[in-house]
Amino acid sequence: MSNDTPDNGSNPDKKDQRTAPSRRSFLIGTAAAAGGAMLSGFGGGGSPESDPQGQVNTGSPPGTSSRLPTRELGSLEVSSIGLGVQNMSRKYDTTVPYRPAMIDLIRTAYERGVTFFDTAEVYGPFECERILGEAVAPFRDEVVITSKFGMNVDLETGERREGMNSRPEHIKRSVEGMLRRLQTDRIDLLYQHRVDPEVPIEDVAGAVGELMDEGKVLHWGLSEMGLDTLRRAHAEQPVTAVQNEYSMLWRGPEENVIPTCEELGIGFVPWSPLGVQFLTGTIDENTRFAEGDFRGTEPRFSPENLSHNLALVDLIEQWAERKQAAPAQIALAWLMAQKPWIAPIPGTTNLAHLRQNIGATSVEFTSSELSELNSSVSEIEIRGKRLPDFVLDATGVEAPPNK
């Protein structure tokens, strides 16, 4: 998972009473002040919307890329901020984005320096891989593509079935499908999406190792796994990265996962680094999620918890005003400040939000500022689980013993 800025699905008539800029008001302000400091270098300062034919006007020559700071996930170098494409086939509110605009957005991300793109076979299903593959085809060798296996899906139809499936033969068939859809001969970083409680991780690592020997996979990682499983996987086939939910809204990985990654030299990729839009300042106590929007099932966003949890947004907006940044930029910059081997992958279907997310690389904290912000975040208790129980049941799972 990766997306945070669905750009709709919450109350469109919201009146933000806070004094610091919300994402929406910040974007309006920076658009009016074209060439302002926060978006300098990100294009011509005109409207970030599509042209009348629906094609995104990037304001820079196609096929060329700016440079962003880079980070190392193990031995894999990536841009310090990536792009998740999960919502490019279906937004949170169940609407379907305009496909050509999504391809243009991915290409614009590359032109702005993003070289790290995240997808999975179950996103769509399959369609997000197709979109990403088509988008990056002109510059495939200049970017890092990640995808994920492990959900129990029919590899012909994409139909989701109960449970997980990381049987070696299924992994290999999954990768063959990914290569076709992504129009490539290798997956730069292949994750196990969730641990299969019926397949030893040694068998999974062995199958991935065979794919590496064939040149079809270059690096591998795990997502939302148990710690013992991570250690066993790394011992069998060195792990490049872990992808877990992590943000100011959910700091669970700080207890054990991030220290383990640091010990083993494994990179960390936060999914939902903007708290599924919450940390952007566009959700408030009046927000009502659209039917089918899974955020409506998350206990932390229930009416009785949401009003309490908005204290975190208030804090972020105070810092946004202090740093002359957008709330989303504060949230992303905070993540990157935690460790030099953390690379968030915010998702969006909106060009203005893409530019804003990239701008987070220019937001820096002094050591005293970071200490102050960390302390303030820690003082805020987040009420409600991050996900419904049936989803949490698949997280932190340990693979069975090797036979």
N, C-alpha and C positions, 0 to 999 in steps of 0.2 A: 504494500500500500504506500501511497505517496501524496495524494492530493489534499490540498488545504484550502484552495480558493475557488470554490465552485461558482462564485459570482452570482448566485441566485439561490432560491430555496428558503431564504429567511425572509422576514417581514420587509417588503419593499418600501413601506411607508414609515419606517423607523425614524424617530427624531432623536438624534444623539445629543444628550444634555451635558456631556462631559466637555471640559474646556480644552483638553488636548485633542489633536486631530485624529479622527478615525481614518481608516483606509480610504473611504470615499472622499472625505473632505480634504485629505492630504493630496489625493490624486487631482482633485479639482484645482487646489491651490497651485500645485506644481505645473499643471497644464497651463494655467493662466500666467505663470511666471516662467515661460519657456526659457530654457537655458539656465535655470536656477541651479544652485549647487548640488542638490541631491540627485538630479537626473542629468547633470552635465556629462557629456560623452555618450549618452544613450540614444542619440538620434537628433532629428531636426527640431524637436520641441513643438511639433504640430500635434494634431489630434491623434491619439493612439488607436482610433477606431479603424475599421476596414474601409476600403474605398467602395464606391457604389456597386462594383462587381463582386464585393465580398472578399477581395484579396487584401491582405494586410500590407499596408505601406510601411516598410521598415525604416526608410530614411537612410539606408546605407547600401553600398553595392552588394548584390547577391553573391553568395559563394565565398565571401571573405569573413574572417573571424577576428574579433578583438581578443585581447588576452585578459583573463581573470587570474587572480591568484590560484595556485594549485595546492592540492593536499595529497598525501600518500596514504592509501589504504593498504597496509602491508607493503607490497612492492608495486602496487598499481597506482599510477598518478591520475588524478581526476581534477576537474575544476572545483573550486572550493564550495560552490553551490551547483547542484544539479537540477534536473527537471523531471518530475514524475508525470507520466502521461495517462494515469488510470482513468481520469474523468473525460478523456478525449473521445470516448465512444458513448458515454452516458454520464451526465452530471448527477450530482447528489439529488437534485429534484426530479430526476428521471428524464429530463429533456436531452435531446441528442444534438451535440454541437455540429456546426457546419464543417464537414471533413476537410475541404481545401483550406479553410482558415486554420485548422489545427496543424496541417502540414506546414503552412507558412509560419505559424507560431514557433514550431520546433526549429525551423530554419532561422528564424529571427533569433532564437535563443543561442544558436551556434554563432551567428554573426556577432552577438553580444559577448561571446566568450565562453558560453556553457559547452562543456564537452562530455558531460556525464548525464546519461538518459536512462530512466528506469521504467520497466514495464513488467508484465507477467502474462503467461498464457491464459489465465482466467480473467484478465481484464478484457471485457467485451462480450463473451470470451473470444480470444484470438485477434479481435479487431484492432486493439491498441498496438499489438505487435506489427500488424500490417501498416498502420498509420506511421509508426515510428520508422519502420524499414523503408517505406517510400520517402519519408522526409529526409532521412540522413544519407540516402543512397549517393548523392553527389559528393559527399565528403566523408564517406564511411570510415576511411582509415584515420581520420582526425578525431574520432570520438570514441567514447566508451559506452557500450550497450550492455545493460544488465537485464536479465529476465529471470523467471522463477518457475520451478516445477514443484510438484508435491501434493497439490490438491487432487482429489479423485475426480477426474474429468474424462469424458469420452473424447479421445483424441481426434475423432473424425467430426463429431457434431459440436463439441464443446459443452455438452450437457453435464451439469454438475451432479455428482453422485455422493452418497454418504461417505464420510470419512476421508482419509488421506490415502495417497498411493505413491510410495517411493520405492517400489520394487525396481530393481536394476533394469529389467527389460522395459518397464514403463518410462523410466527416466530417459533411456536412450531414444525411445520413440518420441517422447516429448521434445527432446532437443532437435530431432530431425524436423519436426513441425515448426519449431521456432526459427530454425535456419531458413526454411522456405519463406515464412511470413516476414521475417526481418531482412530478407534479401541479402544474406551474408553467409560467409563460410565459417564463422566462429562467433561464439558468445564470449564477450570479454569478461563478464562476471556473472556466474550462474548461481542463484540462491536456491536452497531448499526452502520453499515458502512456509511450510510448517512441518514439524517432526511427525513422522509416521510411527505411531506407537507399536506397530507390528513388524517393523523392519529395522534390524540393527544398523546403527549409523556407520559402522564399518563397511557394511554392504553398500550403503549409499555412497560413501567416500570412494569405495573401490570402483563403482560404476562411473562416477565423475572422473576418477583418475584415468580410466580407459578412454573416456571422451577427450581428456587432456592429451593423452598419448596420440590420439588421432588428429589433434589440432582443432577440434570442434569447440572446445572450452578452454579458456586461458586461465581463469581464476574461479574460485568458488567461495560461497558463503552460506550462512544460515540465517533464519529469521524467527524470532520469538521462541527460541529453543531453550531447553533446560541447560544449566551450566555444566553438568557432567557430560551431557551429549556434546556440548561445544568442545570440551577438553578432549574427548575421545575422537571427535571428528578431526580436530587439529593434529592430533598425534598420528592419525592415519593418512591424512592428506592436508597439508598446511592450509588453513583458512585465511582468506584475504580480508573478509569483512563480515560484520554482523549487521543486519537491518532489523531494528526494533522501533516501536513507537517511543519517541522521546521529545519532550518540549518543556517549556515552563509549566504547561498544564499537567504533564505526566512525567515525573522525574524518577520513576521506578528503576530504570537501568543504572542509576547512580549507585545503588546499594551494592550490587554484585556484578552485573554484566559489564559495565564500563571498566571497573578495576580488573576484571578477568581479561578483557580485551587488551588493556594496557600491559598486563603481565605477559601475555602471549604474543604481543606485537600485531594485533588484529585491528583493522580499521573499524569505524562505527558509522553507520548511515541511518540517521533518524527518519522514520516515516511519520507523516503528519506533524512536521516540525512547527506548524502554525496551529496545532490543535483543531484540525478540521474547521478552520476559519475563525474559531473563537478568539485567537490571539490577535487577529487583525482589527478588532474593535468594531466589527460589523454585526455582532450578535448582542442582544440585550435582553432584559427581562420580558420584553414584549414580543420577542421572536417566536414565531410558530413555524415549524419545519413543514415542508410540503409532504403530502402523502407519498410514501415510498422512500423518503429521505432517511437513511439509516441513523443519522444523528439523533433523530427523534426517539430511538431505542436506547440511547446511551444514558445511563443513570445520572451522569454528571451534568446532563443538560435538562433533566426533569425540572419542572417549575420550582419545586421546593429546594433544589440544589443550585439552579442556575443563578438566582439572585445573589446567593452567598458567594459563588465562585467568580462573580464579576469584579470582586475586589482585586483579582489578579489583573484584569483588563485595566482597571483604574491605575494600578501601579505602572503597567506598561505604557499607558498613555501619558503619565507624568514623565516617564523617562523619554518618551518620544518628543515631548515638548522641550525637555532639557537638552536633548541631543540634536534637535531640529531634524528629526527623522520621522518615518511612519511607524506605527505600532508593529507592523509585520517585520520591518527592518530591525527593530529592537529585538524581537523574538528570535530572528535568525542570527543576528550578530551575537546574541547571548549564547546560542548553541555553539557557534564556531569559536567563541572565546573559552569554552570549557576545556577543550583538548584540540591540539593541532591536527589530529587524525580523525576528526568528526566532520563529515560532509553531508549537510542536509539536502533533501530532494523535494522542495516544495512543488506542488502541482498547481497548475492554473490553466484555464482556457481563455484568459484575458491578457491581451498584450500589455496593457498598462500595468497590470499586476506583475507580469513577468519582469518588466523593467524595474519595478519597485523592488522585487525580490532580489534581483541582481545587485541593486544598489546597496543591499545590506553588507556587501563586501567592503564598502567604504566607511561603515560605522565601526568605530573602535572604542573600547573602554580602557581607561587606565587601570592599573592593578587595584587602586583604591576604589574606583567606580565599580569594578566587577565584584569586589568583596562586598560593597554596600548593596549592590543589586542582588547578589546571591543571598545575602542575609534577609533582605526584604521579601524575596520570593519564598524563602523557607518559612517565613512567619505566617504565610497564608495557607490555611488548610483547605485543600480541595475536597469537596464533598461529592460522594457518588462514584461508583466504579467507572472506569474508562470505557468499558464495553459491556454489552449484555453477557450474561453467564454462558450462554451457548457458544459465544465466540471466545470468551476467556478460557473455556475448557480446552481449547486447542493451543494455548500459549503456555510456555514453560514446561512443555512435555519432555520427558526423558525417553530416548529410544531404548528398546529392550536390549538385554545383554547379547553380546556376540556369541554365537553358538560354536 
